[in-house]
Amino acid sequence: MNALALIPDSRLAAAATELVRDTTSDLIYDHSRRVYLFGALRGRARGLAFDPELLYVGAMFHDLGLGEKHRGSGRRFEVDGAEEAASFLRAQGADEDAVRRVWTAIALHTTPGVPEFMDPEVALVTAGVEYDVLGIGYDDPAAVTPEDRAAIVAAHPRPDFKRRILAAFAEGIAPKPDTAFGNVKADVLRHHVPGFVPGDFVTTIRESSWPE
């Protein structure tokens, strides 16, 4: 089976594709499509029963919160992307359970150790992100064969991807650095924003207003 055939052929998926294609860079668009495909392949290998449309929307919207329109929101970019997806799904007539699953999938996609125990769509957005960004599962051909990976990357290339995706993370989060507290994006700002000092959980506890 051609891995690209896993992309849903539906009105909802087509609308999601059009919106993301029109509002993001090639970098984010191609990355998001790869996230869906790698997540779907990993889910199939694990025998998970997932809704392809919801997984697709979760994957396609997962980095929309990095966009310029959200840089003054004061919220984590994951939440901004989740809210974009929720608005899109409601406008498309999706039910609230579908909205909840996609919202959660996007909101938690940078929170390792939690999504894998949740709804399949939640687990697999994170699995796709981890594969494409971190290389987790890259050496497991039982889930994603080298042939599937080559076909996916041929359709959605990743030139200079490591540098470019880190730069996109930094650009999207630097205007609201406080949102990196306690999550992996603090590492991005530490490497990319001169003078950035990450929040410290222990210091926050010790310096809280509590007298004891």
N, C-alpha and C positions, 0 to 999 in steps of 0.2 A: 504494500500500500504506500502510495506517495504521501509523505508526512504532511504536505501542504493541503491535502484533501481533508485534513482534520478541521480546517477553518469552516465554521458554520455557514451554510448557504441560506441565509434567512434575511428577512427585512430588518430585524433588529441588529444583526451583525453588520449588515451593509450600512445602516445608519451610523453605527458606532465607528466603522471604518472611515466613513466620510467626515465625521466630526473631527476625529483625531488626525486624519490626513490633512485637514484644512487648518488646524489650529496648533500643530506642533512641527518641530523640525524633523528632517529625515532621521536624525539620530534617535529621537524618542519614538517616532513611528516604527522604524525597523526594529528597535529594541523591544517595543511592546508586542509586536507580532511574534517575535522570537520567544518572548516570555510565554505567550499563549501556547505556541507549538511545543516548546520544551515542557511546559507544565502539563499539557494534554498527554504527551508521550509518557511522561513519568507517572501520571495518574493511571493511564492504561496499563502500564507495567505493574502497578500496585493493585490493580483490580478495583479501582475506585469508581463508583457510579456518580459521575458529575454531569452537570448540565452544561453542554458545550457553549451555549449562548451566554450564560452567566459567567462562565470562566473567561470567555472572550472579552466581554465588557470589562470585567475586573482587570484583565491583563492590559487592555487597550487604554484604560483610564488611569492606571496605577501611578503614572508619573505626571499627570496633567497638573497636579498641584505645584510643580516646579515652574510653571509658566509665569510670565511677567504680571498677569492680572492678579495673581495671588500673593505677590511678594510683600504686600502691606497688610495681609490678613491677620498677622499675629498668631496664626495657628500653624501646627505642623503641616508640612506639605502633603503628608499622607491623608490627613483629614480633609484638606481642600480638594484633593483628587476624589476622595470618597463622596464628598458632597456633590461634586460635578456629576459623578456617575449616578448618584441617587436622583438628581434632578432629571438627568437624561432618561433613566428607566421609568420614572413616573410619567414623563411626557410621552413615553412610548406605550403606556398602559400596563406596565409590569405591576405585579402584586407586591405587597409590603414584605413578604418573606423573601422574594427575589432581591428587593432593594436591600434588605438587611444583610443577606449573604454577600452581595457585591460590596456594600459599604464596609463590612468587616474585613473582607479579603484585602481591600486596598488600604484601609487604616492600619492593618497589622502586618503589611508585607515587609516591613523592616524590623520586625520584632521576632527574632529567632527563638525557637523552642516552644512557641505557643500555637501558631497556625496549624501545624501538622496534626493536632488533636481536635481540630474543629471541622466544620463542614468541608466536604471535598473541594469546593470552589475556593474556600479560604486557604486550605492547605496547598492547593496547586498553583495559585497565583504566586505564593511565596516560593514554591518549588521551582517554578519557571524563572523567577527573579534570581534565586540562588544559583541556578544553573548558568544563566546568561551573564551575570555580573561577577559572581564569586567562583564559578567553576565547580560548585558542589554537584557531584554526580557525573562529572565529565568523563571519568574513567570507568563508568558503569555502562557498558554497551548493551546490557539487557534492557535498559530503559530507552536510551537514545543511541541508536547504532551510528557508527561513523558515517554511513551512507545517508541516514536521515539528517544528521547534523550538517553534512556538506550541502544537501539540498536546501535546507532551511537558510543557511548562511549565504548560499548563492542567490536565493530570492530576496533575502534581507541582510545585506552585507554589514560587516562591522569594522570598517577601516579605522585604525587608531582608536578603537573603542574604549580601551581602559582609560586613556588620558581624557578623551572627550566626555565620557559619562561622568567621570569625577569632576570635570570642569562644570558640567551641567548641574550636578548636585550642588557644588559650591555656589554657583551663580543664583540658583533658586533659593538657597537657604541663608546665604550671607546677609540679606536684608533683615532677617528675623532670627538672629543667632540664638536667642533664648530658647527657641523651639528645638534646638539640638541637645538640650539638657537630658541626660540619661538615655541617649540613644546613639546608634552607630554614626549618625551624621555629624556628631561632634568630632569624630576622627577626620572627616572630610574637611571641616573648617580649620582644624588644627594644622592640616597640611597645606591648605590653600589660602587662608586669610591671615596675613601677618598681624601679630599681636593678639590673636584670638585666645582667650583663656576659657577653657571649658568649665562649666559648673561642676561642683564637687558635692556628691551626695552626703558624704560624712560632714563636710563643712556646713552644708545647709542645715543638717540636723543640729549640729553644735551651736550654730548661730541663730537658731530660730528664737521666736519671742518667748518660748516657754522658759520659766526660771530654773527648772530642774532638768 
